Amino acid sequence: MSCLRLAHFSDPHLPLPALPHLREVRFKRILSLLSWGLNRRQLHKWAPLCAVMRDIHSTHPDLVALTGDLTNLGLLSEFLQARRWLQDQNLPPTLLVPGNHEAVVRESSAAKEEIWAPWLHQDTSQNHPPLLVDKGVALIGLNTAVPSLPFFATGRTGLLQLSRLADCLETTRAAGLCRVVLLHHPPLRHMVQDRKALTDLEALQDVLRNTGAELVLHGHSHRATTTTIPGTDIPVIGTTSASHIPDSPEKAAGWNCIDIEPQTKSWRITVQRRALAANGQMHAHGSSHIFTRPRPEASDG
């Protein structure tokens, strides 16, 4: 197997294409619309996002991990706009997991899931999470996007997803694959406010501790962070919003360039943050992080 390059970006928050139809108006959507108009529309712009996407293309990734929040209000028009945008990007195989802004209110999601089907990689005939495999690397998706109360942006995995995740992690480990788990909400405490956190993160952490994983990627925090699942050495990597203006180094638009190289008994994982500078140029921000993860041989059975 050769080295695989993975591009991880998140939270592009594409500019709102239209106001909600009357049938789509809900109290929480009104709050989100006010937040967009008063705050986020000044922070999330097309120009930074275009710079990030050009930079991603220039590195020729093999796979893309997109950890949610393409929309702002979860409107059907936003899902359609995001589909057109994704099609225009002409990305390599991409696994997308939804964010909390895709589930602002409780309503039917079937039509929206169909719109994003080419990137969600859901297979209702299989009892496993969304899965994308290439060059010995398995991207495994978790959907933490659930409707929450006004002023909250919590997420949840749920028992069924966790059970399927555990089975998938065991199966892909037995196949000798490098397992990369994607979700929107950080799987750790204190990375976001409690009102924005994953409500069953302890259960998720238990699954990861019991079955293992080589890497976990998330969005939601709008911060480039590197940590580990408690009690393990499983790396957990976050990223800034891909469309945030470069008003500060901590929040400037960026993405993670991740190289995964198989070695005799290990995976060598190199993570380099790419960030947008005030002059509009993308650059390597800080030194790269290198992780060596055990690589079990594939089981014969």
ABEGO torsion letter per residue (X at the ends): XBBBBBBBBBGAGBBBABBBBAAABBAAAAAAAAAAAAAAAAABBAAAAAAAAAAAAAAGBABBBBAEGABAAGBAAAAAAAAAAAAAAGBBBBBBBBBAAABABBBBAAAAAAAAAAAAGBBAABBBBBBBBBGGBBBBBBBABBBBBBGBABBBAEAAAAAAAAAAAAAAAAAGBBBBBBBABBABBGABBAAABBAAAAAAAAAAAAAEBABBBBBGAGBBBBBBBBGBABBBBBBBBAABBBABAAABBBBBBBBBBBBAABBBBBBBBBBBBAAGBBBBBEBBBBBBBBBBBBBAX
